[in-house]
Amino acid sequence: MASEKLDKIAEEIQGLTLLEASDLVKLLEEKLGVSAAAPMAMAMPGMAAGAPAGGAAAPAEEKT
């Protein structure tokens, strides 16, 4: 269960405008030396850009 202190902080945050919330995130990032940006997904080994799903190579065209 959240403490009374955390409940009070949550109530304060709920009262912020989106612009104020954005400024708060930037301030906390600077003060804490962190980034709230989502990490980039890592490509699976063997997957090249534009490769078909499943990592399988496209079948070679049959020559006649």
Helices and strands as residue ranges (DSSP letters): H 4-14, H 18-32
